[in-house]
Amino acid sequence: MATTTPAANPIHELGMYGQSVWLNGFRRGWLLSDNFSRFVNEYSVKGVIITPAAFYEALSAGSEYDGQIKQLLLDGKNARQVYESLVFSDVRMAADALRPVWEAAQGTDGFACIALPPAYAFDSEASAREAVRYRSAIDRENIMISLPGTNEGITAASRLIYEGINVNITHIFSLNTYQDAVDAYIRGLEKRLKDGRLIGNISGTAGIYLNKLDSSMDEALEGYSAKAETSETQKEILALKDKTAVANAKLVYHRMKEIFGSKRWKELSVRGGQEQRILWMDTKPGNPRQSDVYYIDALIGPRTVSAMQTETLFAFREHGQAGPQIERNLDEAETVLLRIKNLGLDLTAMALNLLQDGVDSEEKSENNIITCLEAKEEAITAMVIDPQSSRLGDFQTRVDYALAAMDEQAFVKRLWQRDPSLWKQNQDGEKVITNRLG
């Protein structure tokens, strides 16, 4: 009898090529449903990134935080303090869920990332101080603090690496900023080693953004093409669209290999130093002409992390093509960037503008969070509070998680419908449950 070979899982194959998958976004309800364990087991997710935008989406989408919000308000916390408590709880729970991954990877994977408030983006002292406080308050070894790739953020990152805190430097759009970020990482390890401290337990990533760079450059290219003197020149300019981000990423990766193959790095490597990995961010294409897994397919390679939103993760599982693509066509990538430069387009200036846009976007998301929490505060304080109401203390968060998971599964509705799959997911088991429910 012929046997069939199970279909390959492109997500699992990414690991074979040295690339980890992190989830860009997080929902509390995932933790007590099967969703998060499925992400880890079926989709090989090895990390989670919690950004202000992702948190606002979760906060505004439903009521999963309401129980804890009410408790925190009753304890006298204001909206910003509530926000911090909520996101710290999320990071702890995510870090705990990823702890087995972190242990299996010997501290090189399995991280929950949390971003510092954007108000500190241009203040290195405040960034370093807040990051130390975050690390102490959250109290988990496998968390990573995200700082923007501003000069001040990069300066703070080097100090934090020295302090033994894992750091993700974000909103990197150019090779120059990447080189500054990796140099800051190495300097932090060098200073730590010089002072006789261990360096093998520290990890870092450099977040290279993709879609936003393409979108910005494509808009500029369209403007230049409109001024072209001939249709042939116009065609040549428009042929550069959708190519900037991948070309830039390939050159960043090439530079990463040079840096971590250098004598300077080898002196740290023999002492246990971990390479700062490249983290591909903003991997969902904004252009409908592109494949929904365009960036993932193009940038697969060792010592990298690919951050995906759930829809991109599902799409790559369905029709992604896993293969060592990152080092292919490097000459073509160099040609693309040279032609853009020859047109008079300044990628470095564009990268700085996009960095500022990223900080502004996070500030907007944070303001939306505070506005949402203030609205919830008004609704709660307007209610008549029963003086005999009880508090669940340390159990409140877990009860909220359980209720959120039930809400996500439409548990009550399905219970009244006598849905046997609430308890069993196999035919024999469902038949038994159906008989018992009548």
Number of C-alpha atoms within 10 A of each C-alpha: 3 4 5 6 6 6 6 10 17 18 25 19 16 25 18 15 17 14 23 26 27 29 23 22 19 23 21 23 23 19 20 16 17 11 15 21 17 13 18 19 12 14 21 20 26 25 29 25 25 21 22 25 18 16 22 18 17 18 20 14 10 12 14 24 19 17 16 21 23 17 17 19 18 14 10 10 15 15 21 16 13 23 21 13 18 18 18 18 16 22 27 19 17 27 26 19 19 24 23 14 22 21 13 11 12 12 18 21 23 30 29 29 24 25 22 20 19 21 14 19 22 18 16 20 15 16 26 23 13 16 26 16 12 20 19 11 12 17 14 18 20 28 30 30 24 27 30 29 29 24 16 19 24 29 21 28 32 23 21 23 24 25 17 19 23 25 28 28 30 27 29 28 27 23 21 12 23 25 17 15 30 24 16 22 30 24 17 23 28 21 17 18 16 10 10 9 14 16 22 19 15 25 25 26 23 29 27 27 25 23 20 22 24 21 18 15 24 20 12 14 20 16 13 17 19 13 10 15 9 10 11 10 14 17 12 13 21 16 12 18 18 21 17 23 23 22 22 24 24 25 20 21 22 14 15 20 13 11 18 18 12 10 10 12 18 14 12 19 16 10 12 14 21 21 22 23 22 25 25 26 24 21 22 22 21 15 13 7 8 12 15 21 22 18 22 25 18 20 25 25 22 19 17 23 27 27 27 25 19 14 12 21 25 15 15 22 20 12 13 21 20 24 16 18 16 22 15 12 12 15 12 13 19 14 13 20 20 12 14 17 12 10 12 9 17 12 19 14 11 17 23 18 13 19 21 16 14 18 23 15 15 19 17 15 20 22 15 17 22 19 14 15 22 16 12 17 20 10 11 16 12 9 8 7 10 7 6 6 6 7 9 10 9 8 9 14 20 15 14 19 22 19 19 25 22 16 16 14 14 12 15 12 11 13 13 9 10 15 17 21 16 14 10 14 10 10 10 9 13 17 13 12 17 13 9 10 12 6
